[in-house]
Amino acid sequence: MRPVTREEYPLDSLHRIVSGVTFFKELLKTDAEQFELLMTQARFVTADESEIILHKGDGANVLYFLLRGELEVMSDDDGATTIGTINPGEPFGVMAMVLNFKRSASIRVKSKQALLAGIEFDHFRHNDNASIFSLGTRITFFRMLNSNIRWALERYKIQHPSHDLVHRIRALPIYTGEKNTAAELHALMELAHLQADLLRDWNDA
């Protein structure tokens, strides 16, 4: 992967591209200053066809969003087994990042080229004033993470409705307190960990 240049992608072009990603779009709609801050912190990179951009066993402190192109998920670097694809707008590497585990799969560019945005998880993981981002931005971030993991769990549930792990999906907590508060952020962080742990168990099963 290599950083994009302003010649390849001027700032206004990047703004238009990221507006198709739910997290960026929500910030742009609700808090322009936080959106601009996010744009300064995001790493915009490109990768070429067949390039492996993430390796199984890598550390996982960066959440990546695919902005353009197509990626394939492989069980290992040799590419012998493809286990999924990633399309524009999708974040990936969520489970390993939330659990602070090594990445469980390799990711390779399937299209001619891919454009990605990466965000350091450390900006969001702290449930206090240590983050450069506001409480509202962190809540939006964790809502997005939980939706992503829940969708992966629901796909498993649809494919295997009688699986022993289905009851753990039904038992996941639902936050009923006041919205847009520190309490909601804490609940969302807890839920992200519970869901990621469940997704790992289901992958292993």
N, C-alpha and C positions, 0 to 999 in steps of 0.2 A: 504494500500500500504506500502511496505517496500523497503528501498534502496537495490540495488543489491550488491553482494559481488564480489570481484575479482575472487574468486573460481568459482562462478556461471558463470560470464561473464568477462573473461579477456579483457583487453583494446583492443587488436587486434580483438577479437570477436565482441566487440561493434562497432568498426570501420567498420567491414564488414556489420553488421546489418544495421547501419544508412546510409550506402551508397545506400540503397534502398529507402531512403526518399529524395524527390526532393530538399528540402532546404539544407540538409546536403551534398548531392551529388554535388550541384552547388558550394558550398563553397569549398569542397575538390578539385574540378576541377579548380577553379579560384584563390583561396587564401588559401594555406595550413596553414599559421599562424592563419588566422581567423577561420579556421576549428578547429584547435587545441584549440583555445580559447573557441569556442563554446562547445567543448567536456568537458572543465573544468567547464563550467557554467550550462550545462544541468544536470537535475536530472534524473538518471536512476532508475526506480522502477519496482517492480513486484507486481502483485495482483492475487489472486486465484479465482477459479470458483465461481460465484454467489456473489462475493464481489462487493459492490457498491463503486466505486472509486471517483465519484463526485455526490454530492447531489443537487437536485433542491433548489435554494436559496443560494447556496455557493457563495462566492466571486470569481471573475474571472480574476486574474492577471497572470495566468500561462497558456501558450499554451502547450497542450499535443499532442504528436505524438504517435500513436500506432505502435510499432515495430514488435511485434509478438502476435498472438492470435486473438480473435474476441470479440467485445464489442457490447452491445445493448443499445439503447437510449430509456429511459422510461419517460413517462409523469410525474411520481412521484416515490418516493422510494418504494411504495408497488408493483411496477412491473405489475400492472394490465393491463396497455396499453403500448405495445412496438411500438415505432414510427419510428424506424430505426436501422441500424447496422453500425458499424465502422470496417473497414478492415485494415490490415497492410499497413503502409505508409501514412495513412490519419491523418491530424491534426484535432482536434475537440475542441469545445468551443470557436470558433473564434468570433462569433457574440457578445456574452456577454463580451468577453475580449475587443474588439475594442470599444464597447459602454460603457464600465465600468459599466455594469449592473450585477445583480445577475444571476446565471446560471438558465436557463429556463427549464432544464430537468435533470434527473438523468442518470448516466452511470453505467452499471453493466457488469462484466466480463461474457461472454457467453462461452468461451472456458475453458479448464482445467486450464490454466494460461495465463497471459498477461504480456508483457514487454512494458514499456512506457518510453518516454523521455519527460521531462517538461522543458520549458524555460520561465523565467520571462519576461513579456511584458515590464517592466520598462527599460530593456536594449535597447529597440528599439523605444519606443514611443516619445522620445525627438528629435526634429528637430534642434539639435545644437551639440556642442562638449561634451555634458554630458555623452554620451554613451561610454562604453568600446569598442564597435564595430565600425568598419570603416563605412564611408558613403556607400561604395559599398555593405557591408554586410547588412546594414539596408534597402537599396533599394531592394536587393534580398529577404529579409524577407517580405517586404510589397508587392512585386510582387506576392510572394507565397500566402500571405493572400488574396489578391484581386482575384487571380485565384480560390482559394477555395470558397470564397463567391459567385463569379460570376457563378461557376458551380452549386451551390445550387439554384441560381436565375434562371438559364437556365432550370434546371429540372422543376421548377414551371411553367416557360413559356411554355415548351413543353406540360406539363399536362393540362394547362389552358390558351391556346393562346388568349382567348377573355377576360381575367381577366382585371379589371380596372387598376391594377398596372403594366401591361405590358408596358404602355407608359413611366413609370418612368425608366424602364430598358433601353429603347431606348434613354432616355434623359440623361443618365449618361455621364459625361464629358470624353473626350479622350485627353490624354496629347500628345502634338505635339512638345514640346520643346526639348532641348538638353538632350540626355540620360546621365545617371550616374552623375547627378548633384544634388545639394541641391534643386533646383527647382523641379526636378523629384520626389525626396523624399517627398517634401511637397505635390505635386499633388497626389502621391500614398497614403499618409496618409489621405488626404481629401477624396479620392475615397473610401478607406476602410471604413471610417465612413459613407459615403453616402450609400454604398452598404449594410453595416451591418444594417443601419436604415431601408432600404427598405426590407431586409430579415426579420427583426423583424415584420414589418407591414404585410408582407405576411404571416408569421407564425400566427399572431393574426387573420388575415382574414380567 
